[in-house]
């Protein structure tokens, strides 16, 4: 059950937004597999009745269907975490989907076009300021990649003063990407600062408007671009189960099965999978590295269950961390070894490239990287701006999900109608 018949490789999404990679490069078709024998229902699960063993699905044409199951694997991922900040969902852009990345690229280039055409200095200044909220991997890489795009593009706009283009990266945490450690985190911050990105830590958004953003420290920044990447929360689908959760993520065993419910498995951002390597009640963080490994592991455990064999707990070995800051800038920590510059870039891109599932995807990504290195960036808008603004509210579809009571009532009603 999926609204899109592809696997999205999220770590490379900032490079789609900046135009280094084409959208189809990071969207791996589920139908290209040589062993493809799966029926794909084009839609999203909006509720699960664990007692009746029924998954409620809303298809992409709006029809609601019930799909009974013997075994179910829940991997609905996560949605952007927002807070009760006035104007946030109406005016901020997200970076969780392919559509958002493509739309954001169009939006950023359109701001350059509109600033170049404007005769109003105030309007021009507001269109050339960009604010990214979230100092984790997604926010940092998004700010870094898009800043490179605007820096390269401004050469094609002789009427624009490059000094007017300003990027702000803010986060409420006291450190940028604390998972990297003190040294690498500081190194990444120095790289971004050297490139002109203004970093503000211990700061968030107090209010968002169509033409300005107010920071919690009182500053008001005139801008038409607010990008929100301040974390994720489990998909609202998990709340429809009425099962135990850990900070919103479904509480599962180390074998990724749901206690007390036969045939129910969960993984990825939506599941609180115990981190056996760390112990002490730790759970695996919501990262692509874990989700990819857990997907393979769940498949093995489902097969073991069908064959009456014991299931194995998920245990991982941390391969390290990689952060691609665009161009030749990167920091990485493979197997605990700290790297900077080209060496770090080679490790970061090598890791992402090897994680792609198909040869077609690997060829596309490598070709895009080589072409970008030789020919540079292009600044073509694809036309998404012809439609209404695509903000967080438009891309998340949070109002589609049912409550646990609605799920049970719907399944009961469908059962009576069938009789």
Protein Blocks (a to p, Z undefined) as FASTA:
>chain_A
ZZbfcdcdfklmmmmmnomacfklmmccfklpmkbcbdcdddddfbdcfklopacdddfk
opacddddfbdcddebpaddddddehklmmpccdfbfklmmmmmmmmmmmmmmmmmpcbf
klmmmmmpccdedjbfklmmmmmmmmmmmmmmmmmmmkbcfklpccddddfbfbehklno
jmlmmmmmmmmmmnopacdehiacfbdcfkbccdfkopacddfbdcdfebcaddfklmmn
opaceehiacddfkopaehiahiacehjlbccddfkngnoiacdddfklmmmmmmmmmmm
mmmmmnopacdddddddebjcddeehjbccddeehiacehjllmmmmmmmmmmmpmbfkl
mmmmmmmmmmmmmnopadddehlmmpccddfklmnommmpccfklmmmmmmmmmmmmZZ
